[in-house]
Amino acid sequence: MLASRRLAACVPRFLPPACTYHRQALTNTAVKKKRSQLFTQEAQRQAALITDVEKIEVQYEGHPENCTLVMNKCMSTPYNCAQHITQMILERSVLAEVDGQVWDIHRPLEDNCTLRFLHFRQSDPYYANKAFWRSMSVMLGAVLESAFKDNLYVELCSYPSPNVRTGSFVYDADLKIPSWEPTKEELRTLSAEMVKLSMAAHPFERLEVDASVALKMFADNKFKTHQIPQMAAQSTSGNTVVVYRIGDFVEVSRGPMIANTSLLGKVSIVAVHPIESSEGQLFRVQGVALPKGFMLNHFSYGLLEKRAEQLNSGRLPAFSPTPSQPQTQQAAAP
């Protein structure tokens, strides 16, 4: 039987004997709390740097009519702009487009600009769909980090670039167990945790930080400490990365993400596959989902679930070597 609809009671049967299992001193609860606190501290530090409120003009283009909004530079976000337009725009918007650039809904506007909103039902929802698939992977990571007892330190690795054609969203993780063939009940439990996260309607908070801050946040994750320097080197500044927070879960990603977790509708976690990486065995956890408001009959959705059970062919994690090792593959980074 499951305890409190979590993977708490069932997972220990997959553990090796006590004499061969090295229990980690770290716990996901403690690490998650630390990362969230560091996120808050850095957000407050950056906010304190804005000592003068400067006004900018935002030229909104879209329903119900074009208009000009006067907002606060480096403080107001597209979400704040939507609050001045209509409730429908506020609720359905997935992303913003700022001067033609795809933009997170909760990312502050930096100067005078034109603004449009992107949603799932527009004629070409390419960017909205891609952000949705990416955000589902991040939400799955949040669920994996909280679904097990603390005697299993779940170390999240990464996920392939979002690709709807693969049929599933994915997260690769080190679960610190040699094997796991989840039961249908366990998969339903993970699905239920995704639904709970959706119902919480957490915004995807975005924060750009120095690589040193990100490394401090993720000092307890060997995979992220590989990825962060490479992601920082590829950034415009050459030394920053973007981190996101939903609830108390913090993730590093280039983004962009959807506006909030409530944009998730129907969801199923359908499969767990063991995979090999340059850092050893990981588990590829896969799911399928629909945005809120999109309906499929039971048979059609069942076909999507069946397809999503197949091993996702997305890129497997691989990591660059230390300076003393020969050059090999690049690190997979979300």
DODOZA-154563 format. One record per atom (N, C-alpha, C, O): x negated, y negated, z negated; residue in one letter. Coordinates in steps of 0.1 Angstrom, whole numbers, plus 5000, padded with zeros to 4 digits. Each point is the difference from the previous one (the first is absolute). Example, Ala and Ser with C-alpha at 12.3 -4.5 7.8 and 13.67 -1.06 7.14 Angstrom:
486850574922A;500949885000A;499149885000A;499050004993A;501449895014S;499149895000S;500849894992S;499549894999S;
END
This chain:
499250125000M;500849885000M;499149875000M;498950004994M;501649905013L;499349875000L;500349924987L;501150014995L;498049925001A;500249914988A;500249865005A;499249945006A;502050014990S;500449865004S;499849975015S;499649895003S;500750215005R;500049995014R;498649955005R;499949945010R;499150104983R;498649975004R;499350135002R;500550114997R;498349895009L;499250125002L;499250034988L;498950055001L;501749934988A;499250024987A;499950144996A;498950054997A;502250025003A;500050144995A;499550105010A;499650114996A;500649865017C;499750105010C;498550005004C;499550115004C;499949784996V;498649995005V;499050094993V;499150065006V;500949954980P;499050084994P;499850145005P;498950054998P;502150015008R;499850145004R;499150005012R;499550115004R;500249785002F;499050005011F;498649974996F;499150005008F;500749984979L;498749964995L;499150134998L;500650104997L;498149895005P;499150114998P;499950024985P;500549924992P;499050205003P;499850024986P;499349894993P;499249935006P;501150054981A;499549894992A;498450005001A;499449894999A;500050235001C;498650005000C;499349945012C;498849975000C;502050035011T;499449945013T;500549875003T;499549945010T;501550014983Y;500649875004Y;499449894991Y;500250004988Y;499249905018H;499549894993H;501049894999H;500349935010H;500350044979R;501049904998R;499449865000R;499149984993R;501549945015Q;499549865001Q;500449924988Q;501150024995Q;498049905001A;500349914989A;501049895005A;500749944992A;499250025020L;500949905006L;501450055001L;500350125002L;500649784997T;501550045002T;500549905010T;499649885000T;501450165008N;500649915010N;500749894993N;500049885005N;500650144983T;500749904993T;499149884996T;500349895002T;498650154993A;499049904995A;499449925012A;499949884999A;499750195011V;499449945012V;501049915007V;499649895004V;501650164997K;501049915007K;500349874992K;500149905006K;499950114981K;500249884992K;498949915001K;500249885001K;498550175000K;498949915001K;500049935013K;499749885001K;500650195010R;500049945013R;501149895001R;499749895006R;501450134988S;501149905001S;499649884992S;500349895004S;499050134984Q;499649894992Q;499049915008Q;500049884999Q;499050195008L;499049935007L;500749925012L;499649895003L;501450175003F;500749945011F;500749874994F;499949895007F;500750124982T;500749884994T;499049894996T;500249885003T;498650164992Q;499049914996Q;499549925012Q;499849885000Q;499950205011E;499549935012E;501049915006E;499749895005E;501650154995A;501049925006A;500249874992A;500249895006A;499750124981Q;500149884992Q;498849915002Q;500149885000Q;498750185002R;498849925002R;500149925013R;499749895001R;500850185009Q;500149945013Q;501149895000Q;499849895006Q;501250134987A;501149904999A;499549884993A;500449885003A;498750144987A;499549884992A;499149915009A;499849894996A;499750165015L;499149935008L;500849895008L;499449905005L;501950124996I;500849905008I;500549904990I;500950024992I;498449865008T;500349904990T;500949895006T;500649924993T;499450065020D;500949905007D;501050075009D;499650095008D;501649874991V;501050065009V;500149925013V;500349885000V;499450195011E;500049935013E;501250065008E;500350124999E;500449795008K;501250045008K;499650045014K;499149945006K;501550164999I;499950045014I;501350015007I;501150014993I;498949985020E;501350015008E;500050145006E;499150035007E;502050044991V;500250135006V;501149995010V;501149974996V;498650065017Q;501050005010Q;500650145002Q;499450095006Q;501849924988Y;500650135001Y;500850025013Y;500749915004Y;499150215002E;500650035013E;500850134998E;499550104997E;501949895005G;500850124998G;501449974996G;500449894999G;500350224997H;501449994996H;500049934986H;499150034992H;501949895004P;501149965009P;499749885009P;500749985010P;498249954987E;499649895009E;498649964996E;499550024989E;499749925021N;498749954997N;500149894990N;500949925000N;498150074991C;499949894991C;498649974995C;499150095002C;500749804991T;498749974994T;500150004985T;500949944994T;498250145000L;500050014985L;498749934995L;499050025006L;501249914983V;498849944994V;499750094988V;500850014990V;498050055010M;499650104990M;498749964994M;499449905003M;500150184987N;498749974993N;498950085006N;500150125001N;498849815003K;498950075005K;499350104991K;499849974988K;499950155017C;499350104992C;500850054988C;499550074991C;501849895008M;500950054989M;501350065006M;500350114995M;500349825014S;501350055005S;499750125010S;499050005007S;501950094993T;499950125009T;501150015010T;501049924998T;499050165012P;501150025009P;501350044992P;501149965003P;498750114986Y;501250044992Y;500649884994Y;501249985000Y;498049924995N;500649884995N;500749925011N;501049944997N;498450065015C;500749945011C;501450065003C;501049935002C;499050214998A;501350075002A;501049964990A;501250005003A;498449974985Q;500949964989Q;500849875004Q;501149984995Q;498349945014H;500649885004H;500950015013H;500649915004H;499450215001I;500750025013I;501350084998I;501049934998I;499050205002T;501250074997T;499750134992T;498950055000T;502150004993Q;499850124992Q;499750125009Q;499350094997Q;501349915015M;499850115010M;498550015004M;499450105000M;500049785003I;498649995004I;499250054988I;499050075002I;501349894986L;499350044988L;500050154998L;498950064997L;502250005005E;500150154997E;499550095011E;499550114997E;500649855016R;499650095010R;498649995005R;499550085007R;499949804990S;498649985005S;499050094995S;499950034988S;499350035021V;499050104996V;498649935000V;499250024991V;500549905019L;498849925002L;500349865005L;501149975004L;497949954996A;500149875006A;499049995011A;499150085001A;501249835008E;499049975011E;499649854998E;500949915003E;497950064994V;499649864997V;499049965012V;498950065001V;501549855006D;499249955012D;499650125009D;498950015005D;502050094996G;499850125008G;499250114994G;499850105006G;499849884981Q;499350104993Q;500950074990Q;500849944993Q;499250205007V;500850074990V;499549974986V;498950004997V;502149984994W;499749944987W;500950074990W;501250025002W;498250014986D;500850064989D;501049894995D;499749884999D;501550174997I;501049924996I;499649924987I;500449884998I;498850184994H;499649944987H;498649945001H;499449974989H;500150005023R;498749945001R;500149855002R;500849955008R;498549974983P;500249855001P;499649955014P;499150055007P;501749844997L;499749945013L;498949904998L;499949934989L;499150065020E;498849924998E;500049875007E;499149914997E;501850065012D;500049875007D;501349985007D;500950095000D;499349805007N;501149985009N;500150115010N;499050055005N;502250004997C;500150125009C;501450025005C;500949934996C;499250165014T;501350055004T;500350134993T;499050084997T;502249955001L;500450124992L;501150075006L;501149945004L;498850194998R;501150095004R;500050124991R;499050034993R;502250045006F;500150124992F;500250125008F;500750005010F;498650114986L;500250135007L;500850104992L;499950004988L;500950085019H;500850094993H;500250135009H;499550005011H;501150104983F;500150135007F;500950015012F;499850085009F;501249834991R;501050015011R;499849905011R;500849985009R;498049964992Q;499749915011Q;499750095012Q;499850124999Q;500149815013S;499950085013S;498750085000S;499950115006S;499049844988D;498750075000D;499550004985D;499349914996D;501150194996P;499650004986P;498650074997P;499850054990P;499349945020Y;498750074999Y;499349964987Y;499650094993Y;500249795004Y;499249964988Y;500850034987Y;499450044990Y;501949955011A;500850034988A;499950154997A;499850054989A;500350045022N;499950144998N;498650044995N;499950094991N;499149855014K;498650044996K;499849964985K;499450074993K;501149815003A;499949964986A;500850094991A;499550034989A;501650025016F;500950094992F;499250134998F;500050054988F;499550015022W;499250134999W;498849984990W;499850094992W;499549805010R;498949974991R;500449994985R;499450054991R;501749885007S;500549974987S;500550134994S;499950024987S;500750075021M;500450134994M;498850084995M;500150074990M;498849925017S;498850074995S;499549944987S;499750084991S;500449795008V;499649944987V;501050034989V;499550034989V;501849985014M;500950044989M;499850154997M;500150034988M;499550055021L;499750144997L;498850014991L;500050084991L;499049835012G;498850004991G;500449964986G;499550064990G;501449855008A;500549954987A;500750124993A;499850024988A;501050065020V;500750114994V;499050114995V;500250054990V;498949985019L;499050104997L;499249974987L;499750084992L;500049795006E;499249964989E;500850004987E;499450004989E;501950015012S;500850004987S;500850134998S;500650024990S;499450075020A;500950124999A;499550114992A;500850094996A;497949915001F;499450124993F;499749964986F;499949884996F;499950224995K;499549984987K;498749935000K;499250025010K;500449914979D;498849935000D;498850094999D;498849965001D;501450174996N;498850095000N;499550035014N;499050075002N;501749885009L;499650015013L;499749865005L;500949925002L;497850045000Y;499749875005Y;500150005015Y;499050055007Y;502049904999V;500250005014V;499249885006V;500249894996V;498950155013E;499149905006E;500549985015E;499750085008E;500949814994L;500649975013L;498849975010L;499149934997L;501050125015C;498949985010C;500549895010C;499649894998C;501150155012S;500449915010S;501250065008S;500450114998S;500049825013Y;501050055009Y;499649965014Y;499449895002Y;501050195008P;499749965014P;500849875004P;500949964993P;498649975017S;500749895005S;501550045003S;500250115006S;500749814991P;501450035002P;500350035015P;499749925009P;501050194993N;500350045014N;501450085000N;500050114996N;501049825007V;501450064999V;500150135009V;500750094996V;498549915014R;500150125009R;499550134994R;500350115004R;498949884985T;499550124994T;501250074992T;499950124997T;501149805000G;501250064994G;500050004985G;501050044993G;497949915000S;500050004986S;499049894995S;499049965007S;501349984981F;499149924994F;499250094990F;500550104996F;498349855000V;499050094994V;499349934989V;499849885000V;499850204990Y;498949954991Y;499150124996Y;500550114997Y;498249875004D;499050104997D;499549974986D;499649894997D;500450224994A;499649984987A;499350124994A;500250115004A;498949864986D;499350104993D;500850034987D;500049914991D;500750205009L;500950034988L;499250084989L;500650044990L;498149995012K;499250074990K;500650144997K;499850054989K;500850015021I;500550144999I;499550075012I;500049955011I;499750184988P;499550085011P;501050035011P;499750015012P;501650014984S;501050035010S;501449954995S;500250004988S;500649985021W;501449964997W;500950025011W;499849955011W;501250144987E;501150025010E;501349964993E;500650084994E;499749795007P;501249954993P;501350075003P;500250045012P;500649984978T;501450055002T;500949905006T;499649885000T;501550165005K;501049905005K;500449904989K;500349895002K;499850174985E;500449914989E;498949904998E;500449884997E;498450155004E;498949914997E;500049895011E;499849884997E;500450165016L;500149905011L;501249914998L;499949885002L;501250174993R;501249924997R;499749904989R;500549895000R;498750154990T;499649914989T;499249895005T;500249884997T;498850145012L;499249895006L;501049915008L;499849885000L;501150185008S;500949925007S;500949914991S;500249885003S;500250184986A;500849924990A;499249884994A;500649904998A;498150125000E;499249894995E;499849895011E;499949894996E;500150155016M;500049905011M;501349925000M;500049875001M;501150194996V;501349935000V;500049914988V;500549895001V;499050154987K;499949924989K;499249875002K;500449894996K;498550135011L;499149895003L;500849905010L;499849884999L;501050185010S;500749915009S;501149924992S;500249885002S;500550194989M;501049934992M;499549894991M;500749914996M;498050105001A;499449904991A;499849875008A;499849894993A;500250115020A;499949885008A;498849924997A;500049884999A;498850194999H;498849924997H;499549935013H;500050065011H;499649824988P;499449935011P;498650055003P;499350054990P;500249955022F;498650035003F;499249874998F;500049925009F;499450074980E;499349884997E;498650015006E;499350114999E;500349795008R;498750005008R;499049914993R;500449894996R;498450155004L;498949924994L;498750035007L;499650115001L;499849785004E;498750025007E;498949974989E;500049904994E;499150195004V;499049994989V;498650035005V;499850065011V;499249894982D;498750035003D;499750154998D;500750064992D;498449995016A;499850155000A;499550044986A;500450114995A;498949814997S;499650034987S;501250024990S;499950084992S;501149845010V;501250014992V;500750145004V;500550074991V;499649965022A;500750125004A;499250124994A;500650104996A;498149895005L;499250124995L;500250014985L;499950124995L;500349784998K;500350014985K;501350064998K;500250084991K;500849885017M;501350064999M;500050155002M;500650084993M;498649975017F;500050145005F;498750074996F;499650095006F;499849864983A;498750074996A;500250144996A;499150085000A;502249964997D;500250144996D;500550095011D;500450114998D;499449845015N;500450085011N;498850005010N;499749905006N;499850224996K;498850025008K;500349975015K;499149965007K;502150074997F;500449975014F;500149855003F;499449965010F;501349974982K;500149865002K;498749924999K;499849915008K;499350144983T;498749934999T;499250025013T;499149925003T;501150185005H;499450025013H;500649915010H;499349945008H;502150054991Q;500749925011Q;499949854998Q;499949935011Q;500150024977I;500149854998I;498849935007I;500349905006I;498550144992P;498949925007P;500150005015P;499849895006P;500750225000Q;500150005014Q;501249915005Q;499949935010Q;501250074982M;501149925003M;499749854999M;500449925008M;498850054981A;499649864998A;499149955012A;500149895004A;499050205000A;499149965011A;500749975013A;499549925008A;501750144994Q;500849985012Q;501049894999Q;500649975009Q;499549974979S;500949894998S;499549875006S;498849995004S;502049914998T;499649875006T;499049934992T;499049945005T;501150074982S;499049934991S;498850094998S;498949944997S;501250195006G;498850084998G;499850064986G;499150074998G;501849894993N;499850044986N;501350014992N;499949994988N;501250025019T;501350014993T;500850125005T;499850045011T;501150004980V;500950115004V;501449954995V;500149914991V;500950165014V;501449974995V;500550114992V;499850125003V;500849854985V;500650104992V;501549974998V;500449885001V;500450224998Y;501449994998Y;500450064987Y;499450094995Y;501749854999R;500650064988R;501550025002R;500749915004R;499850214992I;501450024999I;500250064986I;499550104996I;501349824996G;500150044986G;498649994993G;499549895000G;500050224994D;498749994994D;499050085008D;498950034995D;501450015018F;499150085008F;499349905010F;500649925006F;498150094994V;499249925009V;499350085010V;499450114997V;500549845016E;499450075011E;499249905008E;500349885001E;498750175005V;499249925009V;500450045015V;500050115003V;500349795005S;500450025013S;499949885009S;500149894994S;499750125019R;500049895009R;501449945002R;500249895003R;500850204995G;501449955001G;500349985015G;499350045009G;501849884994P;501049954990P;501050114995P;500150105006P;500649864984M;501050094994M;501449945001M;500249885004M;500850204994I;501449955000I;500249914988I;499249994991I;502049945009A;500249904990A;500150064986A;499449954991A;501450165008N;500250074987N;500450145001N;500450045011N;499550034978T;500350155001T;501450035003T;500350115004T;500749804994S;501450035002S;500350015015S;501150055003S;498049925006L;500250025014L;499950155004L;500350035012L;499350054979L;500150155002L;501450054999L;500649974990L;499850115020G;501350064999G;499950154996G;499550034989G;500850065020K;499950144997K;498650045002K;499349965008K;500250134983V;498650055000V;499950144995V;500850054991V;498350025015S;499750144995S;498550025001S;499349975009S;500250094980I;498650055000I;500150155003I;500750074993I;498749975018V;500350135006V;498950105000V;500250125001V;498549834997A;498950105002A;498849954992A;499749884999A;499550224997V;498649974995V;499150105006V;500150124999V;498949835008H;499050085007H;498649984994H;499649894998H;499750225000P;498649984996P;499249965012P;500150065011P;499049854987I;499149955011I;498649994995I;499849994988I;499250025021E;498649994997E;499549865004E;500349955011E;498949994980S;499449875003S;498550024997S;499650104994S;499649795009S;498650014997S;499849994985S;498950034995S;502149944997E;500050004985E;500650124994E;500250004988E;500250105020G;500650124995G;501450015003G;500649925008G;500150174986Q;501450025003Q;500949894994Q;499949964989Q;501150005019L;501049914996L;501450065004L;500050115006L;501049834990F;501450045004F;500649885008F;500149894995F;500450155016R;500849905009R;501450024997R;500750105003R;499949804990V;501450004997V;500849925010V;499649895004V;501550175002Q;500749945011Q;501549984997Q;500650084993Q;499949825013G;501449974999G;500649935012G;499349975009G;502050024991V;500749935011V;501149914993V;500550034990V;499849865017A;500949904994A;500749925010A;499549995012A;501649954984L;500749905009L;500149874992L;500150004988L;499949895019P;500249874993P;501449994995P;500950075005P;499349854985K;501449984994K;500949955011K;499749925008K;501550154992G;501149965009G;500050085013G;500949995008G;498150094994F;499950095012F;500550144996F;499550064990F;501549995017M;500750124997M;499850115010M;500049975012M;499750164984L;500050115009L;500950114994L;500050014988L;500650075020N;500750114994N;499150114995N;498850005003N;501750094989H;499250104993H;499150085009H;498950034998H;501750015014F;499350085009F;498849935006F;498950055001F;501449835004S;498949925006S;498949974990S;498850015004S;501649954984Y;498949974990Y;499250134997Y;498849994997Y;501950125003G;499350134997G;499050035011G;499050064997G;501249905015L;499050025011L;498849914997L;498950055002L;501349834993L;498949924997L;499250064988L;498749995000L;502050074991E;499350064988E;499150125005E;498950024996E;501750065013K;499350115005K;498749965008K;498950064998K;501249845010R;498949955007R;498949944990R;498850025002R;501749924988A;499149934990A;499250114992A;499049964994A;501550165005E;499350104993E;498750055006E;499150044993E;500849945020Q;498850045007Q;498849914996Q;500249884998Q;498650185002L;498849934995L;499949875009L;499850015012L;500249884982N;499849875007N;498650005006N;499050034993N;500949935020S;498750015007S;499249874998S;499049985007S;501449934984G;499349884998G;498650024995G;499650114995G;499549795007R;498650014997R;499850054986R;500649964990R;498550145008L;499650054987L;499049914993L;499249945007L;500850054980P;499149914993P;498550055002P;499750125000P;499449795003A;498650025001A;499349884995A;500549895001A;498350134993F;499449894993F;498649985005F;499250105002F;500449774998S;498649975004S;499050054989S;500450004988S;498450045015P;499150054991P;499449894991P;500149885003P;499250164987T;499249904992T;498849975008T;499750075010T;499649824987P;498849965008P;499050115002P;499250005010P;500750104981S;499050105001S;500450125009S;499250085003S;502049915002Q;500550115008Q;500149955014Q;500149885003Q;499950215007P;500249975014P;501349945003P;501050034993P;499249895017Q;501249935004Q;501050115006Q;499650085008Q;501649924987T;501050095005T;501349925003T;499949895006T;501350164990Q;501249945003Q;500349884992Q;499449984989Q;501549935015Q;500549894993Q;501050044989Q;500750105002Q;499449824988A;501050034990A;501449975005A;500249915007A;500750184989A;501449975004A;500549904990A;499950014988A;500749885017A;500549904991A;501449965004A;500449995012A;500549994978P;501449985003P;500249865007P;501149965003P;
END
